[in-house]
């Protein structure tokens, strides 16, 4: 029995993984008969829930056909939207229903042409209608099988498990309670503690306690959930949690894709660190490109609509010849690569710091301080307690005010490798906690049990009493606060004024300028300079028509020569119209400008300008805005979730980042999607 259980568990985990990674482009799919018989219906159901692969925004290539150039017509998606698919990789069309149920019967009604070979005779669109055929055609039989599969009540399994209304109602109450619990955890970014099967029973207990709290507000609901629920159908297991989270994530993603509506968009690729702080994006550029193509195909997006993309500075990402950057630019020259500016600024900081010994030594000592003071919970608690005493004393003496949001608990923050603001925060906290830190270091020096930590504490106390420490601390606070960068180098035998002013401060600025020039190329600089000319700040004071026209040359796919001539004439009317309208007087950003243009319907009278706004707004989205979204990884992926799976983490991140869209997802939507994912014990 134990051997059977082992093989069953092994097979089930493999089935779940394969189902999550189903390829979306028809060219990448394997035949349904190649799946295990027990998982074929699950695969079919997942494809039917998602629908056919229809990249509507794709720039369909033209191919010679006789004396003419022909291509796939995207209007066919509207005519045959329930089954027609298109493969970006092969430039051929397929039938979803015939693919899913082809193996019941071979070579009927020309099914192979729309399953394995693919249809690309674009000059004969009547072949699509002929493929559908009469009532008893292979295609219509496949359609009937798909309907029967999705109607679980008609299946043999559920014919033996017809439940009365009371059982269904209790099941629905339990399911809604778990959905409410998942919604709460997703919105707060809290761990479910249900992704590790080795602690499944404990995790089920933790989740159940929260379900009890949420659902227990009603005595009837509490009784149904807590007392009458069968042990094998409590709707609180880790798998149920993952399925519900997947439903939420797919609903949120669907809302985003619907909002994009096959228009232009941007892409940013980032990675998360595992429990050992090692990055998890160590793969080839070709693999990354393949993953991106699959993602686009899955959601019906086209790389031709991409207008901005940004990554970190690894060679497999930004490589000029074989990096992911170059692979995308080969397919779309209007997709401008912009290295994430937050990373760029941080790299400037790190690069300059490494070139100056004394600044490097300063930050080495800060790192030692964090390791000494923050390496144990006991010393962290001691630091917080000393800071609390200091605050209480200052409040009692009337030196500081009290109120909501004031005098919050502080701790030393470890600087991040790619978060430029974290260095500034660390130094700022050092100043606020300085007296408390000194007391903790003195305690470690005198009472510590680790001789290494005692010596380090002694060295830190001596260094903190030097003029060099005070000067570099203030210098770094000034530079990081104003320019978010740092620099310095070792002093020589000169006067203090010349040493710190000329050899250090001026050198810092020179090194920063040089580093900025190395990392921000001419294209990015000119591109962003032209974008800045559209800003509405100070009643469009920075508006420059020549720069706007120059900007249009960066996007040949969106602005033809005729469009640029029309744009030049339209800009004169635009500036006069907008500046005289009071509704545009106090705008602060390009996003505000685009919003007000929509509200006042001026996007209809100035369509070329509005198209410009949509294009340029992808650039900040591809740099800082989305980067802030990726910063939330550290909230969702904590040490409690260091073994979380990729798909579950992605679903949690989507829901946490897009909390506004999450709030719009109703329980009914989740229940419907949840029931359609696979056969359930209870059919609603």
C-alpha positions as CSV (number, residue, x, y, z in Angstrom):
1,X,0.0,0.0,0.0
2,X,2.8,2.4,0.9
3,X,4.4,1.9,-2.6
4,X,1.1,2.6,-4.3
5,X,0.7,5.8,-2.3
6,X,4.2,6.9,-3.2
7,X,3.7,6.4,-6.9
8,X,0.3,8.0,-6.8
9,X,1.7,11.1,-5.0
10,X,4.5,11.3,-7.5
11,X,2.2,11.1,-10.5
12,X,-0.2,13.7,-9.1
13,X,2.5,16.3,-8.6
14,X,3.8,15.8,-12.1
15,X,0.3,16.1,-13.5
16,X,-0.2,19.4,-11.6
17,X,3.0,20.8,-12.9
18,X,2.4,19.9,-16.5
19,X,-1.1,21.4,-16.3
20,X,0.3,24.7,-15.1
21,X,2.8,24.9,-17.8
22,X,0.6,24.1,-20.8
23,X,2.0,25.8,-24.0
24,X,-0.3,28.3,-25.5
25,X,1.0,28.7,-29.0
26,X,-0.6,25.9,-31.1
27,X,2.8,25.1,-32.6
28,X,4.2,24.2,-29.2
29,X,1.5,21.8,-28.1
30,X,1.8,18.0,-28.0
31,X,-1.1,15.7,-29.0
32,X,-3.7,15.1,-26.3
33,X,-3.1,11.4,-26.7
34,X,0.5,12.0,-25.4
35,X,-0.9,13.0,-22.0
36,X,-1.7,10.4,-19.4
37,X,-5.4,9.2,-19.7
38,X,-6.2,10.4,-16.2
39,X,-5.2,14.0,-17.0
40,X,-6.5,14.4,-20.6
41,X,-9.8,15.8,-19.5
42,X,-8.1,18.2,-17.1
43,X,-5.9,19.5,-20.0
44,X,-8.9,19.9,-22.2
45,X,-10.7,21.8,-19.6
46,X,-7.9,24.2,-19.0
47,X,-7.6,25.0,-22.7
48,X,-11.4,25.5,-22.9
49,X,-11.4,27.8,-19.9
50,X,-8.7,30.0,-21.4
51,X,-10.1,29.9,-24.9
52,X,-8.3,29.9,-28.3
53,X,-5.0,31.5,-28.8
54,X,-5.8,34.8,-30.6
55,X,-3.0,37.4,-30.7
56,X,-5.3,40.2,-32.1
57,X,-2.6,42.9,-31.8
58,X,0.0,40.9,-33.8
59,X,1.4,42.3,-37.0
60,X,0.5,39.4,-39.2
61,X,3.2,38.9,-41.9
62,X,2.4,38.9,-45.6
63,X,3.5,36.0,-47.7
64,X,3.4,35.6,-51.5
65,X,0.3,33.9,-52.9
66,X,0.2,33.9,-56.7
67,X,0.6,37.5,-57.9
68,X,-0.3,39.0,-54.5
69,X,0.9,39.3,-51.0
70,X,-1.6,37.9,-48.5
71,X,-1.8,37.5,-44.7
72,X,-4.1,36.2,-41.9
73,X,-7.1,38.5,-41.5
74,X,-7.7,39.3,-37.8
75,X,-11.4,39.9,-38.6
76,X,-11.7,36.1,-38.8
77,X,-11.3,36.0,-35.0
78,X,-14.7,37.8,-34.8
79,X,-16.3,35.4,-37.3
80,X,-14.9,32.2,-35.8
81,X,-13.9,33.4,-32.3
82,X,-14.9,30.3,-30.4
83,X,-12.5,28.0,-32.1
84,X,-10.1,29.8,-34.5
85,X,-6.4,30.0,-33.3
86,X,-3.3,31.5,-34.8
87,X,0.3,30.5,-34.2
88,X,2.8,33.3,-34.2
89,X,5.7,30.9,-34.6
90,X,4.4,29.1,-37.7
91,X,2.1,31.8,-39.2
92,X,-0.7,29.3,-39.5
93,X,-4.2,28.9,-38.1
94,X,-5.7,26.0,-36.1
95,X,-8.9,24.8,-34.6
96,X,-9.0,24.5,-30.8
97,X,-11.9,22.0,-30.6
98,X,-10.5,19.7,-33.2
99,X,-7.1,19.7,-31.5
100,X,-8.7,18.8,-28.1
101,X,-10.9,15.9,-29.5
102,X,-9.0,14.9,-32.6
103,X,-7.9,11.6,-31.2
104,X,-11.4,10.2,-31.0
105,X,-11.4,10.0,-34.9
106,X,-8.6,10.5,-37.4
107,X,-8.8,12.5,-40.6
108,X,-12.4,13.5,-40.7
109,X,-13.7,16.7,-42.3
110,X,-10.2,18.0,-43.0
111,X,-9.5,18.1,-39.2
112,X,-5.7,17.5,-39.7
113,X,-5.3,20.7,-41.7
114,X,-6.4,22.6,-38.6
115,X,-4.7,20.4,-36.0
116,X,-1.2,19.2,-37.1
117,X,-0.4,20.8,-40.5
118,X,-2.0,24.2,-39.9
119,X,-4.0,26.3,-42.4
120,X,-2.3,29.1,-44.2
121,X,-4.1,29.4,-47.6
122,X,-5.2,32.9,-46.8
123,X,-6.6,33.5,-50.3
124,X,-9.3,30.9,-49.5
125,X,-11.2,32.1,-46.4
126,X,-14.2,30.0,-47.4
127,X,-12.1,27.0,-46.1
128,X,-12.8,28.2,-42.6
129,X,-16.5,28.0,-43.2
130,X,-16.1,24.6,-44.8
131,X,-14.1,23.4,-41.9
132,X,-17.1,23.9,-39.6
133,X,-19.3,21.9,-42.0
134,X,-22.7,20.4,-41.4
135,X,-24.3,19.4,-38.1
136,X,-22.6,16.0,-37.9
137,X,-19.2,17.2,-39.1
138,X,-16.1,16.3,-37.1
139,X,-15.8,19.9,-36.0
140,X,-19.3,20.1,-34.6
141,X,-18.9,16.7,-32.9
142,X,-15.8,18.1,-31.2
143,X,-17.7,21.2,-30.2
144,X,-20.4,19.0,-28.7
145,X,-17.8,17.0,-26.7
146,X,-16.4,20.3,-25.4
147,X,-19.8,21.4,-24.2
148,X,-20.4,18.0,-22.5
149,X,-17.1,18.2,-20.8
150,X,-17.7,21.7,-19.4
151,X,-21.2,20.7,-18.3
152,X,-20.2,18.5,-15.4
153,X,-23.8,17.6,-14.4
154,X,-24.0,15.5,-17.6
155,X,-20.9,13.5,-16.9
156,X,-21.0,9.9,-15.6
157,X,-19.0,10.8,-12.5
158,X,-21.5,13.3,-11.3
159,X,-24.5,11.1,-12.3
160,X,-23.5,9.0,-9.3
161,X,-23.1,12.0,-7.0
162,X,-26.3,14.1,-7.4
163,X,-26.6,16.1,-4.3
164,X,-29.7,17.7,-2.8
165,X,-30.0,21.5,-2.4
166,X,-29.0,21.5,1.3
167,X,-25.7,19.7,0.6
168,X,-24.9,22.1,-2.3
169,X,-25.8,25.1,-0.2
170,X,-23.5,24.0,2.6
171,X,-20.7,23.4,0.1
172,X,-21.2,26.8,-1.4
173,X,-21.1,28.4,2.1
174,X,-17.8,26.7,2.9
175,X,-16.3,27.6,-0.5
176,X,-17.3,31.3,-0.1
177,X,-15.8,31.3,3.4
178,X,-12.5,30.0,1.9
179,X,-12.7,32.6,-0.9
180,X,-13.2,35.4,1.6
181,X,-10.2,34.1,3.6
182,X,-8.0,34.0,0.5
183,X,-9.1,37.4,-0.6
184,X,-8.0,38.8,2.8
185,X,-4.6,37.1,2.8
186,X,-3.9,38.1,-0.8
187,X,-4.8,41.7,-0.2
188,X,-2.6,42.0,2.8
189,X,0.3,40.0,1.2
190,X,0.3,37.5,4.1
191,X,1.5,33.9,3.8
192,X,-1.0,31.1,3.5
193,X,1.4,28.7,5.1
194,X,-0.1,26.1,2.8
195,X,2.4,25.6,0.0
196,X,4.6,23.1,1.7
197,X,3.1,19.6,1.6
198,X,5.4,18.4,4.4
199,X,3.4,20.6,6.9
200,X,0.1,20.2,5.1
201,X,-2.0,19.3,8.2
202,X,-0.6,22.2,10.2
203,X,-1.1,24.6,7.4
204,X,-4.7,23.4,6.9
205,X,-5.2,24.1,10.6
206,X,-3.8,27.6,10.3
207,X,-6.0,28.4,7.3
208,X,-9.1,26.8,9.0
209,X,-8.6,29.1,12.0
210,X,-8.8,32.1,9.8
211,X,-11.8,30.7,8.0
212,X,-13.5,30.1,11.4
213,X,-12.8,33.8,12.3
214,X,-14.2,35.1,9.0
215,X,-17.1,32.8,8.6
216,X,-17.9,32.5,12.3
217,X,-19.7,35.8,12.4
218,X,-22.9,34.0,11.6
219,X,-24.0,31.2,13.9
220,X,-25.5,29.2,11.0
221,X,-22.4,29.6,8.9
222,X,-20.2,28.7,11.8
223,X,-22.1,25.5,12.4
224,X,-22.0,24.5,8.7
225,X,-18.2,25.3,8.3
226,X,-17.0,24.0,11.7
227,X,-19.3,21.1,12.6
228,X,-21.1,19.6,9.6
229,X,-18.3,19.8,7.0
230,X,-17.0,16.4,5.9
231,X,-13.3,15.9,6.7
232,X,-12.5,15.3,3.1
233,X,-14.5,18.4,1.8
234,X,-13.7,21.2,4.2
235,X,-12.4,23.4,1.4
236,X,-9.3,24.5,3.3
237,X,-6.5,22.2,2.0
238,X,-3.4,23.7,0.3
239,X,-4.6,22.6,-3.1
240,X,-7.9,24.3,-2.6
241,X,-6.1,27.5,-1.5
242,X,-3.9,27.4,-4.6
243,X,-6.9,26.9,-6.9
244,X,-8.8,29.8,-5.4
245,X,-5.7,32.0,-5.6
246,X,-5.3,31.0,-9.3
247,X,-8.9,31.9,-9.9
248,X,-8.3,35.4,-8.4
249,X,-5.1,35.9,-10.4
250,X,-6.7,34.9,-13.7
251,X,-9.6,37.2,-13.1
252,X,-7.3,40.1,-12.3
253,X,-5.0,39.3,-15.3
254,X,-8.0,39.1,-17.5
255,X,-9.1,42.6,-16.4
256,X,-5.7,44.0,-17.2
257,X,-5.6,42.3,-20.7
258,X,-9.1,43.7,-21.4
259,X,-7.9,47.1,-20.3
260,X,-4.9,46.9,-22.7
261,X,-7.3,45.9,-25.5
262,X,-4.5,44.9,-28.0
263,X,-3.0,48.4,-27.7
264,X,0.7,49.2,-27.0
265,X,2.3,48.0,-23.8
266,X,5.7,47.6,-22.1
267,X,7.7,44.8,-20.5
268,X,9.9,44.6,-17.5
269,X,11.7,41.4,-16.4
270,X,13.0,41.1,-12.8
271,X,13.9,38.2,-10.5
272,X,13.4,37.3,-6.9
273,X,16.0,36.0,-4.5
274,X,15.6,32.6,-2.8
275,X,16.2,32.0,0.9
276,X,20.0,32.2,0.4
277,X,19.7,35.6,-1.3
278,X,20.7,34.2,-4.7
279,X,19.0,35.5,-7.7
280,X,16.8,33.1,-9.7
281,X,17.1,34.5,-13.3
282,X,20.4,32.7,-14.2
283,X,19.3,31.4,-17.5
284,X,20.1,32.1,-21.2
285,X,18.6,34.9,-23.2
286,X,17.0,32.4,-25.6
287,X,15.2,30.7,-22.8
288,X,13.9,34.1,-21.5
289,X,12.8,35.1,-25.0
290,X,10.9,31.8,-25.4
291,X,9.2,32.3,-22.0
292,X,8.2,35.8,-23.1
293,X,6.8,34.5,-26.4
294,X,4.8,31.9,-24.5
295,X,3.4,34.6,-22.1
296,X,2.4,36.8,-25.0
297,X,0.7,34.0,-26.8
298,X,-1.1,32.9,-23.7
299,X,-2.7,36.3,-23.3
300,X,-3.1,37.2,-26.9
301,X,-0.4,39.9,-26.9
302,X,1.9,40.7,-29.8
303,X,5.5,41.7,-29.6
304,X,4.8,44.2,-32.4
305,X,2.8,46.3,-29.9
306,X,5.7,46.4,-27.4
307,X,7.1,49.9,-27.0
308,X,9.4,49.7,-24.0
309,X,11.3,47.0,-22.1
310,X,13.8,47.1,-19.3
311,X,15.8,44.6,-17.2
312,X,18.9,44.5,-15.0
313,X,22.4,44.8,-16.2
314,X,23.3,41.2,-16.6
315,X,24.9,40.2,-20.0
316,X,22.1,37.7,-20.8
317,X,19.6,40.6,-20.5
318,X,21.2,43.7,-22.0
319,X,23.8,42.1,-24.3
320,X,24.2,44.1,-27.5
321,X,24.4,41.0,-29.7
322,X,22.8,38.0,-28.1
323,X,21.1,39.4,-25.0
324,X,17.4,39.5,-24.5
325,X,17.5,43.2,-25.4
326,X,18.8,42.4,-28.9
327,X,16.5,39.5,-29.5
328,X,13.5,41.7,-29.0
329,X,14.8,44.6,-30.9
330,X,15.4,42.4,-34.0
331,X,11.6,41.8,-34.1
332,X,10.5,45.3,-33.1
333,X,12.8,48.3,-33.5
334,X,10.3,50.5,-31.7
335,X,10.5,48.6,-28.5
336,X,13.2,50.8,-26.8
337,X,15.3,49.1,-24.2
338,X,15.7,51.2,-21.0
339,X,17.7,49.8,-18.2
340,X,15.7,50.3,-15.1
341,X,16.6,53.7,-13.8
342,X,16.4,52.6,-10.2
343,X,19.0,50.0,-11.0
344,X,21.1,52.5,-13.0
345,X,21.3,54.9,-10.2
346,X,22.3,52.2,-7.7
347,X,24.9,50.9,-10.1
348,X,26.4,54.4,-10.2
349,X,26.5,54.4,-6.5
350,X,28.2,51.1,-6.3
351,X,30.7,51.7,-9.1
352,X,31.8,55.1,-7.7
353,X,32.1,53.7,-4.1
354,X,34.4,50.9,-5.3
355,X,36.8,53.5,-6.8
356,X,37.2,55.5,-3.5
357,X,38.9,53.7,-0.7
358,X,37.7,55.8,2.2
359,X,34.0,55.8,1.1
360,X,34.3,52.1,0.5
361,X,35.8,51.7,4.0
362,X,32.9,53.8,5.4
363,X,30.3,51.5,4.0
364,X,32.3,48.5,5.0
365,X,32.0,49.7,8.6
366,X,28.3,50.3,8.1
367,X,28.0,46.7,7.0
368,X,29.9,45.5,10.0
369,X,27.6,47.6,12.2
370,X,24.5,46.0,10.8
371,X,26.0,42.5,11.2
372,X,26.9,43.2,14.8
373,X,23.8,45.0,16.0
374,X,21.2,43.3,13.8
375,X,22.6,39.7,13.6
376,X,20.5,38.4,16.6
377,X,17.0,39.0,17.8
378,X,18.3,39.8,21.3
379,X,20.5,42.7,20.0
380,X,17.6,43.9,17.8
381,X,15.3,44.0,20.8
382,X,17.9,45.8,22.8
383,X,18.2,48.4,20.2
384,X,14.5,48.9,20.0
385,X,14.2,49.1,23.8
386,X,17.0,51.7,24.0
387,X,15.3,53.8,21.3
388,X,11.9,53.5,23.1
389,X,13.5,54.8,26.3
390,X,15.0,57.7,24.4
391,X,11.6,58.6,22.8
392,X,9.8,58.4,26.2
393,X,12.4,60.6,27.8
394,X,12.2,63.2,25.0
395,X,8.4,63.2,25.2
396,X,8.4,63.7,28.9
397,X,10.7,66.6,28.5
398,X,8.6,68.1,25.8
399,X,11.3,67.9,23.2
400,X,9.2,66.0,20.6
401,X,5.5,66.0,19.8
402,X,3.1,63.1,19.8
403,X,0.4,62.2,17.4
404,X,-0.8,59.8,14.8
405,X,2.1,58.4,12.7
406,X,4.8,60.0,14.8
407,X,7.6,58.4,16.8
408,X,7.3,55.0,15.0
409,X,9.6,52.1,15.9
410,X,12.8,52.2,13.9
411,X,15.5,49.6,13.1
412,X,18.7,49.5,11.0
413,X,17.9,48.6,7.4
414,X,20.4,46.6,5.3
415,X,21.1,48.4,2.0
416,X,19.8,46.5,-1.0
417,X,22.0,45.7,-4.0
418,X,19.6,47.3,-6.5
419,X,17.5,49.7,-4.4
420,X,19.2,53.1,-4.5
421,X,17.0,54.5,-1.8
422,X,18.0,51.9,0.7
423,X,21.5,53.3,1.3
424,X,20.0,56.7,2.1
425,X,17.5,55.1,4.5
426,X,20.2,53.1,6.3
427,X,22.3,56.3,6.9
428,X,19.2,58.2,7.9
429,X,18.3,55.5,10.5
430,X,21.9,55.5,11.7
431,X,21.6,59.2,12.6
432,X,18.2,58.7,14.4
433,X,19.4,55.7,16.3
434,X,23.0,56.8,17.0
435,X,22.8,57.2,20.8
436,X,20.9,53.9,21.1
437,X,23.4,52.1,18.8
438,X,26.3,53.4,20.9
439,X,24.8,51.9,24.1
440,X,24.2,48.6,22.4
441,X,27.8,48.5,21.1
442,X,29.1,49.3,24.6
443,X,27.1,46.5,26.0
444,X,28.4,44.0,23.4
445,X,32.0,45.2,24.0
446,X,31.7,44.6,27.7
447,X,29.2,41.8,28.1
448,X,29.3,39.9,24.8
449,X,30.0,36.2,24.7
450,X,31.4,36.2,21.1
451,X,35.0,37.5,21.1
452,X,34.8,38.4,17.4
453,X,31.7,40.5,18.0
454,X,33.3,42.2,21.0
455,X,36.4,43.2,18.9
456,X,34.1,44.4,16.1
457,X,32.1,46.5,18.6
458,X,35.3,48.0,19.9
459,X,36.5,48.9,16.4
460,X,33.1,50.5,15.6
461,X,33.1,52.6,18.7
462,X,36.6,53.9,17.9
463,X,35.7,54.6,14.3
464,X,32.5,56.5,15.3
465,X,34.6,58.9,17.3
466,X,36.7,60.0,14.3
467,X,36.2,63.1,12.2
468,X,36.3,61.0,9.1
469,X,33.2,59.1,10.1
470,X,31.3,62.3,10.8
471,X,32.4,63.9,7.6
472,X,31.6,60.9,5.3
473,X,28.3,60.3,7.0
474,X,27.2,63.9,6.3
475,X,28.6,63.8,2.8
476,X,26.8,60.6,1.9
477,X,23.6,61.9,3.4
478,X,23.9,65.1,1.3
479,X,24.8,63.3,-2.0
480,X,22.3,60.5,-1.6
481,X,19.6,62.9,-0.6
482,X,20.1,65.2,-3.6
483,X,21.5,62.9,-6.3
484,X,21.1,59.4,-4.8
485,X,24.8,58.7,-5.5
486,X,28.1,58.6,-3.6
487,X,31.8,58.8,-4.1
488,X,35.2,59.6,-2.6
489,X,38.8,58.5,-2.5
490,X,41.8,58.2,-0.2
491,X,43.2,61.5,1.1
492,X,46.7,62.7,0.5
493,X,49.0,64.9,2.6
494,X,47.1,68.2,2.1
495,X,45.2,70.7,4.1
496,X,41.9,69.5,5.5
497,X,39.9,72.1,3.4
498,X,41.7,71.1,0.1
499,X,41.5,67.4,1.0
500,X,37.7,67.3,1.7
501,X,36.6,69.9,-0.7
502,X,38.8,69.3,-3.8
503,X,40.1,65.8,-3.5
504,X,36.8,64.3,-2.1
505,X,33.7,66.4,-2.8
506,X,34.6,67.7,-6.3
507,X,36.0,64.3,-7.3
508,X,32.7,62.7,-6.2
509,X,30.8,65.0,-8.5
510,X,33.1,64.4,-11.5
511,X,33.0,60.6,-11.0
512,X,29.2,60.7,-10.8
513,X,28.9,62.7,-14.1
514,X,31.3,60.3,-15.8
515,X,29.4,57.3,-14.5
516,X,26.0,58.7,-15.6
517,X,27.4,59.3,-19.1
518,X,28.6,55.7,-19.3
519,X,25.3,54.2,-18.2
520,X,22.7,56.4,-19.9
521,X,23.3,56.3,-23.6
522,X,22.4,59.0,-26.2
523,X,19.2,57.4,-27.4
524,X,17.7,57.1,-23.9
525,X,18.8,60.6,-23.0
526,X,17.4,62.2,-26.2
527,X,14.2,60.1,-25.9
528,X,13.5,61.1,-22.4
529,X,14.4,64.8,-23.1
530,X,11.8,64.8,-25.9
531,X,9.3,63.2,-23.6
532,X,9.9,65.9,-21.0
533,X,8.8,68.5,-23.6
534,X,5.2,67.2,-23.3
535,X,4.9,67.8,-19.6
536,X,1.9,70.0,-18.5
537,X,3.7,71.5,-15.5
538,X,3.5,75.3,-15.2
539,X,0.9,75.6,-18.0
540,X,3.0,73.7,-20.5
541,X,6.0,75.9,-20.0
542,X,8.5,73.2,-21.2
543,X,6.5,72.4,-24.4
544,X,8.7,72.3,-27.4
545,X,7.2,71.5,-30.8
546,X,10.5,70.6,-32.4
547,X,11.3,68.0,-29.8
548,X,7.8,66.5,-30.1
549,X,8.3,66.2,-33.9
550,X,11.7,64.7,-33.2
551,X,10.1,62.2,-30.8
552,X,7.7,61.0,-33.6
553,X,10.8,59.9,-35.5
554,X,11.6,57.4,-32.8
555,X,8.4,55.5,-33.6
556,X,8.2,54.8,-37.3
557,X,5.7,52.0,-36.7
558,X,3.2,54.4,-35.2
559,X,3.9,57.6,-37.2
560,X,4.3,57.5,-41.0
561,X,5.6,60.4,-42.9
562,X,2.0,61.6,-43.6
563,X,1.2,61.2,-39.9
564,X,4.1,63.4,-38.9
565,X,3.0,66.2,-41.3
566,X,-0.5,66.0,-39.8
567,X,1.0,66.1,-36.4
568,X,2.9,69.3,-37.1
569,X,-0.4,71.0,-38.1
570,X,-2.2,69.6,-35.2
571,X,0.3,70.7,-32.5
572,X,-0.4,74.4,-33.2
573,X,-4.1,73.9,-32.5
574,X,-3.3,71.7,-29.6
575,X,-1.2,74.2,-27.7
576,X,-3.6,77.1,-28.2
577,X,-6.6,74.9,-27.2
578,X,-5.0,73.4,-24.1
579,X,-3.4,76.5,-22.7
580,X,-6.7,78.4,-22.8
581,X,-8.7,75.7,-21.1
582,X,-8.7,76.1,-17.3
583,X,-9.2,72.4,-16.8
584,X,-5.6,71.9,-17.9
585,X,-4.1,74.6,-15.7
586,X,-2.8,72.7,-12.7
587,X,-1.8,69.3,-14.1
588,X,1.3,67.7,-12.6
589,X,2.2,64.8,-14.9
590,X,1.7,63.2,-18.3
591,X,-0.7,60.7,-16.7
592,X,-2.9,63.6,-15.5
593,X,-2.8,65.1,-18.9
594,X,-3.9,61.9,-20.6
595,X,-6.7,61.5,-18.0
596,X,-8.1,65.0,-18.5
597,X,-7.9,64.7,-22.3
598,X,-10.1,61.6,-22.0
599,X,-12.5,63.4,-19.6
600,X,-12.8,66.4,-21.8
601,X,-12.9,64.3,-25.0
602,X,-10.1,66.2,-26.5
603,X,-8.4,62.9,-27.3
604,X,-10.9,62.9,-30.2
605,X,-10.0,66.3,-31.5
606,X,-6.3,65.8,-31.1
607,X,-5.8,62.1,-31.8
608,X,-2.2,62.3,-32.9
609,X,-1.2,64.0,-29.6
610,X,-3.1,61.5,-27.6
611,X,-1.4,58.7,-29.4
612,X,1.9,60.3,-28.4
613,X,0.9,60.3,-24.8
614,X,0.1,56.6,-24.8
615,X,3.5,55.9,-26.4
616,X,5.6,58.0,-24.0
617,X,3.7,56.8,-20.9
618,X,5.1,53.3,-21.6
619,X,8.6,54.6,-20.9
620,X,8.2,55.5,-17.3
621,X,6.0,52.4,-16.8
622,X,8.9,50.3,-18.2
623,X,11.3,51.9,-15.7
624,X,10.2,53.2,-12.3
625,X,6.5,52.5,-12.0
626,X,6.7,48.8,-12.6
627,X,10.0,48.6,-10.6
628,X,8.0,49.7,-7.6
629,X,5.7,46.8,-8.2
630,X,8.6,44.4,-8.2
631,X,9.7,45.9,-4.9
632,X,6.6,44.4,-3.3
633,X,8.2,41.0,-3.8
634,X,10.0,41.4,-0.5
635,X,6.5,41.8,1.1
636,X,5.0,38.7,-0.5
637,X,8.0,36.4,-0.5
638,X,9.3,36.3,3.0
639,X,11.4,33.8,4.9
640,X,8.1,32.0,5.8
641,X,7.5,31.4,2.1
642,X,11.0,30.5,0.9
643,X,9.8,27.3,-0.7
644,X,6.8,28.8,-2.5
645,X,6.3,27.6,-6.1
646,X,6.7,29.9,-9.0
647,X,3.1,29.8,-10.1
648,X,1.7,30.3,-6.6
649,X,4.1,33.2,-6.0
650,X,3.1,34.8,-9.4
651,X,-0.6,34.5,-8.5
652,X,-0.1,36.1,-5.1
653,X,2.0,38.9,-6.6
654,X,-0.6,39.7,-9.3
655,X,-3.4,39.9,-6.7
656,X,-1.3,41.9,-4.2
657,X,0.0,44.4,-6.7
658,X,-3.4,44.9,-8.4
659,X,-5.4,45.2,-5.2
660,X,-7.9,47.6,-6.7
661,X,-8.7,45.0,-9.4
662,X,-8.8,42.3,-6.8
663,X,-11.5,44.1,-4.9
664,X,-13.6,44.2,-8.1
665,X,-13.6,40.4,-8.5
666,X,-16.8,38.9,-7.1
667,X,-17.1,35.6,-5.3
668,X,-19.5,34.4,-8.0
669,X,-16.7,34.9,-10.6
670,X,-14.3,32.9,-8.5
671,X,-16.8,30.1,-7.8
672,X,-17.6,29.7,-11.5
673,X,-13.9,29.6,-12.5
674,X,-13.1,27.3,-9.5
675,X,-15.8,24.8,-10.5
676,X,-14.7,24.8,-14.1
677,X,-11.0,24.1,-13.3
678,X,-11.6,20.4,-12.7
679,X,-14.2,17.8,-11.4
680,X,-15.4,18.8,-7.9
681,X,-17.1,16.7,-5.3
682,X,-20.1,19.0,-5.4
683,X,-21.5,20.4,-8.6
684,X,-23.2,23.9,-8.4
